[in-house]
């Protein structure tokens, strides 16, 4: 299995903080793990890697409140 190292800077846009990215990836990874458990599937790829790919490929986006308003 090839190890992927996506750049955090590549995944961040001007509005997204690192904290938000980490929290969103963790939440998505928990969702993926729960889905796999519900289906009784055993997968080779870690849920965190799959979640990172989801955000990297823009399948999901992060909504943050505007703190300036």
Buried (B, 14 or more C-beta within 10 A) or exposed (E): EEEEEEEEEEBBEEEBEEEBBEEBBEEBBEBBBEEBEEEEEEEEEEBBBBBBBBBBEEEBEBEEEEEEE
